[in-house]
Amino acid sequence: MKYADLHLHTAFSDGTYTPEELVSEGLKTGLSAVAVTDHDTVYGIEPALEAGKKKDMEVLPGIELTVEDGGREVHLLGYLLDHKNKELINKLEVLKEYRVARIYKMVKKLEGLGLELDPKIVFDIAGNGTVGRLHLARAMVKEGLIGFTGEAFYRYIGDRGPAYVCGFRLPPVEAIRLIRGAGGIPVLAHPYTLGNDELIPKFVEYGLMGLEVYYPEHTRAMTKSYLELAEKYHLLVTGGSDCHGNAKPEVRIGSVSIPYELVTLLKEAKNRV
């Protein structure tokens, strides 16, 4: 049996592995294919593809777009897309600006809660990667404001936290159109985070093509429910670990994987995009 992990992040967003290290780690775990799905950037794809060729590991180009629906943060995965598509690249530059502005807003909210943090520390940790909440959490740990990154999310910057800011402005319908326009397959990431499965048929109307059914935080009941929804709406099934390297050491590459047959179905579906 061949297996794939289709939800992985590199240092080009909020992971810690370089693309080359990601490929090497995938090989160590016995995977046959991996997908690079960095947040709102495609710059990790090319070096991962090159590393995959050298080490005989199949690398699927992907992305994880952050969008906003009624003030709710939604993540959409895009698979097998043209990562050099000009419209996609231009939109990602805009999202990069949103992300920077968002960090300043969240730092301001933390200040209102009595937690002083220099935004520069966050940006230094992010380096050349797209900056996000995990970088902010790591900065808070570094400055001794919290004990570990998970604490930042459940006390301050989680989706319902007092210092949370959404502010991405890209609606799901536009993100799905963007992915499909770049020849990719749009898939709803970790659907349990929506808290409302009734949104799924709405996204299907927009052109959604798949559900991330297999995910570390999905219970067996959730997995079963999403498999049924995928069948009901004729959606592709994907899954992955959402590994971020040492930034989330408890989530290891390959800890959630899918049979390679599901990758084959993704490739066949690409012809319908």
ZADO-203931 format. One line per 5 residues: number of its first residue (from 1); their letters; for each residue x, z, y of C-alpha. Coordinates in pm, whole numbers. Example, Ala and Ser with C-alpha at 12.3 -4.5 7.8 and 13.67 -1.06 7.14 Angstrom:
<recs>
1	AS	1230/780/-450 ~ 1367/714/-106
</recs>
This chain:
<recs>
1	MKYAD	0/0/0 ~ 111/-82/352 ~ 16/140/647 ~ 16/116/1026 ~ 4/356/1320
6	LHLHT	-169/180/1608 ~ -158/445/1881 ~ 194/521/2003 ~ 357/593/2339 ~ 712/538/2460
11	AFSDG	916/664/2753 ~ 769/378/2956 ~ 461/600/2992 ~ 439/965/2885 ~ 618/953/2550
16	TYTPE	982/1052/2499 ~ 1096/788/2247 ~ 1253/468/2370 ~ 1088/160/2215 ~ 1388/127/1985
21	ELVSE	1359/491/1875 ~ 987/445/1817 ~ 1055/158/1577 ~ 1323/361/1397 ~ 1093/662/1361
26	GLKTG	820/438/1225 ~ 1056/306/960 ~ 1156/659/860 ~ 793/745/788 ~ 744/434/574
31	LSAVA	512/248/810 ~ 489/-131/790 ~ 353/-180/1143 ~ 330/7/1471 ~ 156/-66/1801
36	VTDHD	301/21/2140 ~ 6/144/2350 ~ 158/292/2664 ~ -68/414/2942 ~ -135/140/3198
41	TVYGI	194/-41/3141 ~ 331/-313/2913 ~ 701/-276/2987 ~ 779/-105/2658 ~ 645/-393/2451
46	EPALE	929/-646/2480 ~ 1210/-407/2379 ~ 993/-280/2092 ~ 932/-636/1970 ~ 1307/-705/1980
51	AGKKK	1382/-384/1791 ~ 1114/-470/1536 ~ 1273/-808/1467 ~ 1613/-650/1407 ~ 1480/-378/1176
56	DMEVL	1206/-569/994 ~ 921/-366/1144 ~ 605/-538/1264 ~ 525/-441/1623 ~ 183/-511/1772
61	PGIEL	170/-547/2152 ~ -85/-312/2301 ~ -187/-95/2594 ~ -402/208/2670 ~ -597/148/2991
66	TVEDG	-742/444/3179 ~ -1079/368/3334 ~ -1357/559/3504 ~ -1722/565/3410 ~ -1953/782/3620
71	GREVH	-1669/1019/3709 ~ -1569/1039/3343 ~ -1222/934/3227 ~ -1234/676/2947 ~ -941/527/2755
76	LLGYL	-949/172/2622 ~ -689/35/2384 ~ -601/-334/2400 ~ -436/-496/2098 ~ -251/-827/2047
81	LDHKN	-279/-912/2415 ~ -46/-1136/2616 ~ 167/-871/2784 ~ 295/-1128/3033 ~ -51/-1225/3159
86	KELIN	-32/-1237/3541 ~ -377/-1095/3608 ~ -301/-803/3376 ~ 37/-735/3539 ~ -115/-742/3888
91	KLEVL	-391/-499/3795 ~ -143/-262/3632 ~ 51/-244/3959 ~ -266/-122/4130 ~ -326/136/3855
96	KEYRV	31/258/3901 ~ -48/338/4266 ~ -364/523/4161 ~ -161/732/3919 ~ 90/836/4185
101	ARIYK	-187/932/4429 ~ -361/1127/4151 ~ -55/1345/4088 ~ -42/1444/4456 ~ -413/1535/4447
106	MVKKL	-376/1746/4132 ~ -68/1923/4269 ~ -273/2002/4581 ~ -550/2149/4365 ~ -297/2356/4173
111	EGLGL	-167/2486/4505 ~ -521/2598/4588 ~ -517/2793/4261 ~ -195/2968/4359 ~ 44/2747/4160
116	ELDPK	318/2599/4378 ~ 478/2281/4240 ~ 693/2016/4407 ~ 550/1672/4314 ~ 907/1538/4302
121	IVFDI	966/1737/3983 ~ 677/1555/3817 ~ 806/1214/3924 ~ 1160/1301/3814 ~ 1031/1383/3464
126	AGNGT	831/1059/3455 ~ 1134/855/3557 ~ 1049/486/3537 ~ 742/551/3323 ~ 383/546/3443
131	VGRLH	322/900/3564 ~ 41/1103/3410 ~ -97/1446/3328 ~ 152/1510/3048 ~ 436/1472/3298
136	LARAM	257/1719/3525 ~ 216/1962/3236 ~ 584/1933/3146 ~ 677/2000/3511 ~ 459/2312/3508
141	VKEGL	639/2435/3196 ~ 978/2357/3349 ~ 892/2563/3659 ~ 763/2854/3454 ~ 404/2820/3575
146	IGFTG	275/2803/3217 ~ 417/2865/2873 ~ 353/2531/2702 ~ 202/2191/2786 ~ -126/2256/2606
151	EAFYR	-191/2551/2836 ~ -186/2317/3137 ~ -468/2113/2986 ~ -700/2388/2870 ~ -652/2605/3183
156	YIGDR	-595/2359/3466 ~ -577/1983/3422 ~ -799/1905/3124 ~ -1103/1685/3185 ~ -1308/1988/3295
161	GPAYV	-1022/2187/3445 ~ -1020/2317/3803 ~ -724/2098/3901 ~ -844/1781/3727 ~ -874/1457/3923
166	CGFRL	-1001/1129/3780 ~ -962/864/4050 ~ -876/554/3847 ~ -1158/338/3992 ~ -1129/67/3726
171	PPVEA	-1469/49/3550 ~ -1495/-11/3173 ~ -1658/-352/3213 ~ -1363/-473/3422 ~ -1104/-325/3185
176	IRLIR	-1267/-487/2882 ~ -1278/-819/3066 ~ -911/-775/3162 ~ -803/-712/2802 ~ -1004/-1002/2665
181	GAGGI	-883/-1226/2948 ~ -527/-1155/2830 ~ -625/-1259/2477 ~ -648/-900/2355 ~ -894/-696/2151
186	PVLAH	-1055/-403/2343 ~ -1100/-86/2138 ~ -1246/247/2252 ~ -978/516/2212 ~ -1057/861/2062
191	PYTLG	-1434/822/2118 ~ -1500/1195/2065 ~ -1366/1257/2418 ~ -1663/1071/2566 ~ -1895/1349/2462
196	NDELI	-2171/1090/2453 ~ -2186/834/2173 ~ -2477/662/2350 ~ -2220/503/2583 ~ -2073/305/2294
201	PKFVE	-2351/41/2276 ~ -2319/-3/2653 ~ -1949/-78/2612 ~ -2034/-316/2326 ~ -2251/-510/2571
206	YGLMG	-1946/-534/2798 ~ -1745/-691/2515 ~ -1593/-393/2329 ~ -1467/-507/1989 ~ -1350/-192/1813
211	LEVYY	-1352/187/1770 ~ -1054/413/1710 ~ -1211/589/1413 ~ -903/760/1268 ~ -753/1008/1516
216	PEHTR	-585/1351/1484 ~ -863/1540/1662 ~ -1150/1370/1481 ~ -1310/1593/1218 ~ -1423/1444/887
221	AMTKS	-1779/1444/1021 ~ -1670/1260/1335 ~ -1476/1004/1133 ~ -1777/941/912 ~ -2005/909/1216
226	YLELA	-1773/661/1390 ~ -1738/455/1074 ~ -2117/427/1067 ~ -2129/333/1436 ~ -1859/70/1382
231	EKYHL	-2064/-81/1103 ~ -2385/-65/1305 ~ -2237/-249/1604 ~ -2007/-477/1401 ~ -1693/-323/1550
236	LVTGG	-1338/-331/1420 ~ -1191/-2/1295 ~ -850/122/1413 ~ -658/447/1417 ~ -331/614/1496
241	SDCHG	-147/936/1568 ~ -127/916/1951 ~ 234/1024/1912 ~ 420/1108/2235 ~ 751/1202/2076
246	NAKPE	894/1540/2177 ~ 640/1572/2459 ~ 386/1660/2188 ~ 608/1760/1894 ~ 311/1873/1686
251	VRIGS	185/1512/1667 ~ 430/1306/1464 ~ 437/929/1426 ~ 250/826/1114 ~ 64/1158/1089
256	VSIPY	-248/943/1118 ~ -221/591/981 ~ -453/316/859 ~ -439/67/571 ~ -273/-259/673
261	ELVTL	-594/-443/582 ~ -739/-319/913 ~ -447/-481/1098 ~ -528/-807/921 ~ -886/-782/1045
266	LKEAK	-758/-730/1400 ~ -552/-1047/1374 ~ -848/-1244/1241 ~ -1065/-1114/1526 ~ -813/-1233/1784
271	NRV	-929/-1586/1715 ~ -1271/-1485/1849 ~ -1140/-1356/2182
</recs>
